[in-house]
């Protein structure tokens, strides 16, 4: 069949292996978002911050790239304007700017992971890492949950906008009732349906599943994984008092 041919699977294959993406998300969460290493690792953190946007360009994810850049520009703009703002606005700008500049990079990397990795690829990667099903099943459900919730939210918002229920509309006061409440109800239903779907597909079975997707390390994976190991080594040396800069 065409969908299971080796050529078709190679064309569907992403630029990076799912295990490499997971390693990058972890490194960015620890160093950029968590602030591990302090200012001594600032050059490395700057290079890591540019990596998710480069990967989005490679995968031609133009909207996500533009959205991430816009959020970073807003964050740094708030930090730049902070000294010129009076009183309470100063603290608000510092809080919002600090959150955006720290969190956006890791969020963009997580969004790249979810948008470019299929559930089958993720499960195959987790099986090769010998992860228990107690971790694999919830995370595989999560991979379908966020895109489905996003689609549901857009549908609800479009339907309510046609009825004038939106911020700035004639019935803006009903946004909470007619948009957020249905969204919360739909989120619970979607989670239950995806969990049932995962079990129906045999994710909870005691035997190992088979799949037709292709994953594996390539040159770009080796380079980035070596980069992750280098970052960890530099951090360990910094803890031991060895300054490489």
N, C-alpha and C positions, 0 to 999 in steps of 0.2 A: 504493500500500500504506500501511497505517496508520502503520507505524513510520518511514516516510520523509516523512510529511507535514510541512509547515512548522509547523503548530500543535503537533504532537507533539514536534518537535525544540526548539521554543521552551520547552515545558514541561520538557524534560529538561535544558535549559541551566542551568549553574551561576550563582551570584551574581557571580562574577568570571571574567574571561578567564584562561586558563592562563598567558599571558605575564605578567599582573599578579601571579599567584600566585608564579611563578618569581622575579620581581623582589623580592617581599616576602621570600621565603626567603633570597635573597642578602643583602638589607639586614639581616635579623635575624641571619644567620650572621656578618656582618662586625661589626656594632655590639654586639649583645647577647651572642652566644656568643664572638666574637673579641675583644671589649673595645675595638674601634676607637674612638678619640676620648677615651678615659679618662673621668674624672668630669665633664669640661666638658660632655659631651653627655648627662648623666644624665637630665634632664627628657625629652629625646627618647627615650631608651632605655626609660624607664618607660611612655611612651605606646605605643611599639612593642610592648612586652611584653604589653600588654592586647589588642592587635589580633587575634592568632590566636584568643583565647578569644571575642572578639566575633563573629568570622567563624563559629566553630563554633556559636554560639547562633543566628546567622542561618540557617545550614544545618540547624539542629535536630539537631546531632550531640551529643546529651546525654551519652552515655557517655564520649566522648573529652574533652568539656569537663570532666566531673567527675574523670576520671582525671588530666588535666593540672593542674587546681586542687589536687587532693590531693597530687601530687608537689611542686608549688610550696610548699604549706603545710608539707610535711615538710622541704623544703630550708631554708626560712626558720626553721622551728622548730629545726632543728639548729644554725643559725648563732646563734639567740637563746640556745640552751642551752649553746653552746660555752664561754663564760667560766666556767660553773659546773661543768664537768666536769673530772675530774682527769687528769693525764698523757696517756697514749696516747689515751684517749677524746676528749680535747680536739682532738687532731690529726685523728682519724677523723671527728669531727663537722664540723670545718672543711673537710676534703676532700670529704666527701659533700654537705654543704650548698652549698659553692661549685660543685660539678659540677651539682647539681640546679638551682640558681637560674640558672645560665648556659645549660645545655643544654636544659632542658625547654621553654622558649619556642620555640626554633628547631625542636625535634623535633615539637612540637605543630603548628607551621606546616607542616612537611613532611608530617605525617600528614594535615592538612587538604588539602594539595595532592593527595596520592595518593588519598584517599577521595572527593574531589569532582570528580576529573578522569578521564574515560575515556581509554583508549589512543588512540582516534580523535581526540579533542579535543587530546590532547598532541601527536600526530604532526602534525596540522594546524597547531598553533601553532608547532612547530619548523620546519615547512616555510615558514611565513610569515616566520620569523626567518632563513631561508636557512641553517640549520644543516646541516652535512654529515651524511651517513648514518652515518658512523663514531661520531657522538655520538647521533643520533636513535635508532638501533636499540638500542644497549645501554640507554639510558634508558627506552625504551618497554617493553623486556623487564623492567626493574626495576619499572615500574608494576604489572605483573602478578605479579612475583615475591614481593614482600613480603606482599600479601594472601593469596596461595596458600600461602606458607610458614606464615602465621598459622593458616590453616584446617587445614593438615596437622598442625601442632603441637597444636592443640586435639583433633584426632581421636586422635593418639597418646597424649596425656595422659589422655583419657577411657578409652581402651582399657586402659592400664596401671593406672589408678585402680581399675577393676573387678577387677583382679588383685591389688590391694593394693600395687602398686609406685608409691609416691609418698612425698614427704617427710612424715614423721609416721606413715607406715603400718608394717605389720609387716615389709615388705621394702624399707625406705627405702634400704638400701645398694645396691640394684640399680637405682636411678634412673638413674645414669650409663650403665649398660649397656643398659637396656631402653627408655630415653626419648631420651637425647641421641644415641646412636649411630644409631638409626633415623632421627632427625631430620636428622642430617648426610647420611646416604645419600639421604633423600628430597629434601633441598635440591639436591644435585647432579643428581638425576634431573629435578626440576622445572625447574631452569635449562636443561638440555639440551632438554627438551620445549618450553619457552617460546621458546627460540631457534629451534628448528625451526618452531614455529608462526608466528613473526614472518617468517621467510623464506618460508614457504608462502603467507602473505598478501601477498607481493610487496613487503616493505619493502626488500629489497635490489635491487629492479629499477632499471634505469637511467632509467625513465620516471617521471613524477610521478604519485603515486596520487591517486585521488579519494575523497571521503568525504561522508557526508550530514549530519554533525554541524555545528552552527552555533556559530561563535565570533566574537568581535568586541568592540571596546572600547565600553563604555557609560559613563554618568555616574560611577558608582562606581569604574570602572577609571581614568578620567581623574583623579578626586580622589586616589586612592591613588598613582598614578604621579607626579602632581605632588608629593605628599608625599615620595615617594622621592627625587625630584630636589632638593627642599628640604633633605632630610637630607644628601645628598651635598654640596650647596652650603655648608651650615653647617659640615660637616667640613672642606671645603677652606679656608673662611675661618678656621677654628680653626688649621689648619696654617700659614696666612699670618700668624697673630698677631692676628686680629680676633676679639675676644670679644663675642658678641651678648648675653650674659646679664649 
